[in-house]
């Protein structure tokens, strides 16, 4: 990963937050956004991931620990997160795995390993979930194990998900129930 790519990813996150707020992106609004704990968590993750993939690991781990201490977000440096990541609340989130573009994650979400075949790789690493583009993850959701959450999925708050989800579905409940959109 090059510095230019890192800066492009960071800019995409700020633009996504600006779009979410419905405000024009100016220098002052951008400065305000970067000072928010959610955006600070994303920026610290992006820099620690940059060091991780460029094999400067002695710098990525202190940034990871600083992120947990300052923002309460535990986003592992080995995680791969696409463009336009939106973190609704930083405190209490644990994210490990692979997330696509324009993924929205709200507070107290756990994404990672711990259920199922921990040697199975669905594209995010052994035992890790792969969440594809334009997925919305509600508050208190747990996505565990080697599952694939396809594009345009909405996961309701307090859902415990340990199985793959098809395109465009809505997921709710504990254990998770998958509701598919009706096609006309």
C-alpha positions in Angstrom: 0.0 0.0 0.0 1.3 3.4 -0.9 0.8 6.7 1.0 -1.4 8.0 -1.8 -3.8 5.0 -1.4 -3.9 5.6 2.3 -4.8 9.2 1.9 -7.5 8.3 -0.7 -9.1 5.8 1.7 -9.1 8.4 4.5 -10.7 11.0 2.2 -13.4 8.5 1.2 -14.3 8.0 4.9 -14.5 11.8 5.5 -16.7 12.2 2.3 -19.0 9.4 3.5 -19.5 11.1 6.9 -20.1 14.4 5.2 -22.7 12.8 3.0 -24.3 11.2 6.0 -24.6 14.5 7.8 -25.8 16.2 4.6 -23.2 18.9 4.9 -20.9 20.4 2.3 -17.3 19.3 2.9 -15.2 22.4 3.8 -12.0 22.7 5.6 -13.7 23.5 8.9 -16.3 20.8 8.7 -13.5 18.3 7.7 -11.4 19.4 10.7 -14.5 18.9 12.9 -15.1 15.4 11.5 -11.5 14.3 12.0 -11.7 15.3 15.7 -14.7 13.1 16.3 -14.0 9.8 18.1 -15.5 7.7 15.3 -13.4 9.3 12.6 -10.3 9.3 14.9 -10.9 5.5 15.3 -11.1 5.0 11.5 -8.0 7.2 10.9 -5.9 5.4 13.5 -7.0 2.1 12.1 -6.1 3.2 8.5 -2.6 4.3 9.6 -2.0 1.1 11.7 -3.2 -1.0 8.8 -0.8 0.9 6.5 2.1 0.0 8.8 0.8 -3.6 9.0 0.7 -4.3 5.3 4.0 -2.5 4.7 5.6 -4.8 7.3 6.4 -2.0 9.8 4.6 -3.9 12.5 6.5 -2.4 15.4 4.6 0.9 14.7 1.2 -0.7 14.0 0.7 -2.3 17.4 1.1 1.0 19.5 -1.4 2.7 17.2 -3.8 -0.2 17.6 -3.5 0.1 21.4 -3.8 3.9 21.2 -7.0 3.5 19.2 -8.5 1.2 21.8 -7.5 3.6 24.6 -8.7 6.8 23.0 -11.8 5.7 21.2 -12.8 2.3 22.6 -12.7 0.8 19.1 -10.7 -2.4 18.7 -10.1 -2.6 14.9 -7.3 -5.1 14.3 -4.6 -3.8 12.0 -4.9 -7.0 9.9 -8.5 -6.3 9.1 -9.2 -5.1 5.5 -11.8 -2.3 5.3 -12.8 -0.8 2.0 -13.6 2.8 0.9 -16.2 4.9 2.6 -16.3 3.1 6.0 -18.8 4.7 8.4 -18.6 4.0 12.1 -21.7 5.3 13.9 -20.2 5.0 17.4 -16.6 4.0 18.2 -16.9 2.7 21.7 -17.2 -1.0 22.2 -16.7 -2.1 18.5 -14.4 -5.1 17.9 -13.7 -5.6 14.2 -11.5 -8.3 12.7 -12.0 -9.7 9.1 -12.8 -8.1 5.8 -15.3 -5.3 5.1 -16.2 -4.0 1.6 -16.9 -0.5 0.5 -19.6 1.7 2.1 -20.1 -0.5 5.1 -21.9 1.1 8.1 -21.3 -0.2 11.6 -23.0 1.2 14.6 -22.0 0.8 18.3 -21.1 -2.3 20.4 -20.6 -4.5 17.3 -18.5 -7.6 17.3 -17.1 -8.9 14.0 -14.6 -11.7 14.0 -13.8 -15.3 14.8 -14.9 -17.7 17.4 -17.7 -19.9 15.9 -17.7 -22.6 13.3 -14.7 -24.0 11.4 -11.8 -21.8 12.4 -9.7 -23.1 9.5 -12.2 -22.3 6.8 -11.4 -19.2 4.8 -14.2 -17.3 2.9 -11.8 -14.5 1.8 -11.1 -12.7 5.0 -8.6 -15.1 6.6 -9.1 -18.3 8.5 -12.3 -18.3 10.6 -13.1 -14.6 9.8 -16.2 -13.1 8.3 -16.3 -11.3 5.0 -18.8 -8.5 4.8 -19.3 -7.2 1.2 -20.3 -3.7 -0.1 -23.2 -1.5 1.2 -24.0 -3.5 4.3 -25.6 -1.8 7.3 -24.8 -3.4 10.7 -27.0 -2.3 13.6 -26.2 -1.7 17.3 -25.1 -4.8 19.3 -24.7 -7.1 16.4 -22.4 -10.1 16.6 -21.1 -11.6 13.3 -18.9 -14.5 14.1 -17.1 -17.2 12.1 -16.3 -17.8 8.5 -19.5 -16.3 7.0 -20.1 -14.2 3.9 -22.6 -11.3 4.2 -23.4 -10.4 0.6 -24.1 -6.9 -0.8 -26.9 -4.6 0.2 -27.8 -6.5 3.4 -29.3 -4.8 6.5 -28.6 -6.4 9.9 -31.0 -5.4 12.7 -29.8 -4.4 16.2 -28.9 -7.2 18.6 -28.7 -9.9 15.9 -26.4 -12.9 16.4 -25.2 -14.0 13.0 -23.2 -17.1 12.3 -24.3 -18.1 8.9 -23.9 -16.6 5.4 -26.5 -14.1 4.1 -27.7 -13.7 0.5 -27.8 -10.4 -1.5 -30.3 -7.8 -0.4 -31.6 -9.7 2.7 -32.7 -8.3 6.0 -31.4 -10.2 9.1 -32.9 -10.0 12.6 -33.1 -11.9 15.8 -31.1 -14.2 18.0 -30.5 -16.7 16.4 -30.6 -14.8 13.2 -33.6 -15.0 10.8 -33.0 -14.1 7.2 -35.8 -12.3 5.4 -35.4 -12.1 1.6 -36.8 -9.2 -0.5 -39.8 -10.2 -2.6 -39.2 -10.0 -6.3 -42.0 -8.7 -8.5 
